[in-house]
Amino acid sequence: MLGCGGTLGFAWTAAVLDALGWDPREADVLVGTSAGAEAVAMLGAGIPAKAILDAVAGAPGGDAVVAAHVRRVPDRLPPVPSPRWPAAGLVRAALRRDVGTLTGLAGLLPWGRGDASWLRELGDALAPGGWVPHAATWLMAADLTGKRIALGSPDAPPARLGEAIAASWAIPGWFPPSVVDGRPLLDGGTVSPTSADLLLGHDVGEVVLIAPMSSEGGAPARGAARLERLLRTAMTRRVDDEVRRLRAAGVRVVRIEPSPADLAAMGANFMDVRRREHVLATASRTAPGLVAEAFERAGVRA
């Protein structure tokens, strides 16, 4: 399960995937949210983790489709939004306590004007036939009431891969909702950074959770990074709850999150591509240790 995290979270995730010590393409289920949906789509299409990392780093051996994709990234700040509020239903859902406060606040954000064409083009390049070969590649989105939808799963509306990636990346206030099968959908991270709890009831014994936007035990910060930590704290609470529920159901969870050094490299804006090289260099040092420690805590070998 690969969580949301924007441009820099995607780069960090690429380094962690390469450090796992086993081929993540062999997972029974691949679940991705927002930036995690990009990575999951690449894995589901059969691209090795090393080829993803090399493409992000601009190194020889990188996959050509991924390399072309990462040359096109959103601006580090969103374009001026339109004065419309497409997700006001999230506010009502929060008042009913159907979703969390953070999700309700997202409903106050106006219609984003970001261009998601680079995500749709990625999907078309990865899956010209519509979807990837991996039998269980799920991309998390949410409707305008906060109901989560695992695009690619048996119960989801039909979608082409590019539509699904764009929907999973439709950050309120930054991008407009992505229409899938006539239904406008938002970034799945609006409701949950990982949606790990959706695996409850499935025949899954172990979950490897790679979550750029959560920090178990907290993450102190100074200056502008304190604003990022407010968002991170709320998302961490959600991930904590999902992990508790999975473990209570007997599922072993391996939880991998950024180290303090990784967070310092990312800074306050997870969309700031100017920091990507520094994030990759830092993660190349930290990821092996983070992975080994996470598997050791879970009582299994990486």
QUICORFEN-V525677 format. One record per residue. N is the residue number from 1. PSI is psi as a letter, one per 20 degrees, with the letter a starting at -180 (* if undefined). D_LAST is the distance of its C-alpha to the last C-alpha in whole Angstrom. Layout:
# QUICORFEN-V525677
N/PSI/D_LAST ; N/PSI/D_LAST
This chain:
# QUICORFEN-V525677
1/p/16 ; 2/p/17 ; 3/r/19 ; 4/r/23 ; 5/j/23 ; 6/a/26 ; 7/g/26 ; 8/h/24 ; 9/h/22 ; 10/g/21 ; 11/g/21 ; 12/g/18 ; 13/g/16 ; 14/g/17 ; 15/h/15 ; 16/g/12 ; 17/h/12 ; 18/h/12 ; 19/i/9 ; 20/h/6 ; 21/i/6 ; 22/r/7 ; 23/o/11 ; 24/i/11 ; 25/i/15 ; 26/i/14 ; 27/q/13 ; 28/h/16 ; 29/p/18 ; 30/o/18 ; 31/p/19 ; 32/q/21 ; 33/p/23 ; 34/d/25 ; 35/h/24 ; 36/h/20 ; 37/h/23 ; 38/g/23 ; 39/g/20 ; 40/h/19 ; 41/h/23 ; 42/g/22 ; 43/g/18 ; 44/h/21 ; 45/i/23 ; 46/j/21 ; 47/p/20 ; 48/q/17 ; 49/g/15 ; 50/h/16 ; 51/h/20 ; 52/g/20 ; 53/g/19 ; 54/h/21 ; 55/g/24 ; 56/h/24 ; 57/i/24 ; 58/k/27 ; 59/q/25 ; 60/q/26 ; 61/i/24 ; 62/q/24 ; 63/p/25 ; 64/h/29 ; 65/g/28 ; 66/g/26 ; 67/g/28 ; 68/h/31 ; 69/g/30 ; 70/i/28 ; 71/i/32 ; 72/o/33 ; 73/q/32 ; 74/q/34 ; 75/q/36 ; 76/i/35 ; 77/q/37 ; 78/q/38 ; 79/r/42 ; 80/p/45 ; 81/r/44 ; 82/q/47 ; 83/m/49 ; 84/q/47 ; 85/n/45 ; 86/h/43 ; 87/k/41 ; 88/h/43 ; 89/h/42 ; 90/h/39 ; 91/g/42 ; 92/h/43 ; 93/h/40 ; 94/h/39 ; 95/h/42 ; 96/i/42 ; 97/k/39 ; 98/h/37 ; 99/r/35 ; 100/r/34 ; 101/g/36 ; 102/g/34 ; 103/g/34 ; 104/g/38 ; 105/h/38 ; 106/h/37 ; 107/i/40 ; 108/i/42 ; 109/q/41 ; 110/r/43 ; 111/o/43 ; 112/q/41 ; 113/j/42 ; 114/q/39 ; 115/o/39 ; 116/j/36 ; 117/h/37 ; 118/h/34 ; 119/g/31 ; 120/h/34 ; 121/h/34 ; 122/g/30 ; 123/g/30 ; 124/h/33 ; 125/h/32 ; 126/h/28 ; 127/m/30 ; 128/h/34 ; 129/i/34 ; 130/h/33 ; 131/r/29 ; 132/r/26 ; 133/h/25 ; 134/p/22 ; 135/h/24 ; 136/m/22 ; 137/o/22 ; 138/p/23 ; 139/p/25 ; 140/p/26 ; 141/r/30 ; 142/q/32 ; 143/a/36 ; 144/i/39 ; 145/i/39 ; 146/j/35 ; 147/p/34 ; 148/q/30 ; 149/p/30 ; 150/n/27 ; 151/p/29 ; 152/i/28 ; 153/r/27 ; 154/h/30 ; 155/i/32 ; 156/q/32 ; 157/q/35 ; 158/q/35 ; 159/q/34 ; 160/q/33 ; 161/g/30 ; 162/h/32 ; 163/g/34 ; 164/g/30 ; 165/g/29 ; 166/h/32 ; 167/g/32 ; 168/i/29 ; 169/j/30 ; 170/m/33 ; 171/p/33 ; 172/p/36 ; 173/i/39 ; 174/g/37 ; 175/q/37 ; 176/r/39 ; 177/q/38 ; 178/p/37 ; 179/p/39 ; 180/o/37 ; 181/l/40 ; 182/j/42 ; 183/p/40 ; 184/p/39 ; 185/q/36 ; 186/r/34 ; 187/p/30 ; 188/h/28 ; 189/i/27 ; 190/h/31 ; 191/g/30 ; 192/p/26 ; 193/h/23 ; 194/h/21 ; 195/k/23 ; 196/h/20 ; 197/i/23 ; 198/i/24 ; 199/i/21 ; 200/p/23 ; 201/i/25 ; 202/q/23 ; 203/m/21 ; 204/p/17 ; 205/h/15 ; 206/p/12 ; 207/p/12 ; 208/o/10 ; 209/o/13 ; 210/o/14 ; 211/n/17 ; 212/h/19 ; 213/j/22 ; 214/q/21 ; 215/n/20 ; 216/p/20 ; 217/i/22 ; 218/r/25 ; 219/n/25 ; 220/q/28 ; 221/r/30 ; 222/r/34 ; 223/b/36 ; 224/h/35 ; 225/i/32 ; 226/h/33 ; 227/g/34 ; 228/h/30 ; 229/h/29 ; 230/g/32 ; 231/g/30 ; 232/h/26 ; 233/g/28 ; 234/g/29 ; 235/h/26 ; 236/g/24 ; 237/g/26 ; 238/g/25 ; 239/g/22 ; 240/g/22 ; 241/g/24 ; 242/g/22 ; 243/g/19 ; 244/g/21 ; 245/h/23 ; 246/g/20 ; 247/h/19 ; 248/h/22 ; 249/j/22 ; 250/j/19 ; 251/p/17 ; 252/p/13 ; 253/p/12 ; 254/o/10 ; 255/o/12 ; 256/p/12 ; 257/r/15 ; 258/q/17 ; 259/r/18 ; 260/h/22 ; 261/h/22 ; 262/g/21 ; 263/h/23 ; 264/h/26 ; 265/h/25 ; 266/h/26 ; 267/a/29 ; 268/i/31 ; 269/o/31 ; 270/j/28 ; 271/j/30 ; 272/n/31 ; 273/i/30 ; 274/h/32 ; 275/i/29 ; 276/g/26 ; 277/g/26 ; 278/h/26 ; 279/g/23 ; 280/g/21 ; 281/g/22 ; 282/g/21 ; 283/h/17 ; 284/h/17 ; 285/h/17 ; 286/h/15 ; 287/g/12 ; 288/g/10 ; 289/g/11 ; 290/g/11 ; 291/g/7 ; 292/g/6 ; 293/g/9 ; 294/g/9 ; 295/h/6 ; 296/g/8 ; 297/h/11 ; 298/i/10 ; 299/k/10 ; 300/r/7 ; 301/q/4 ; 302/*/0
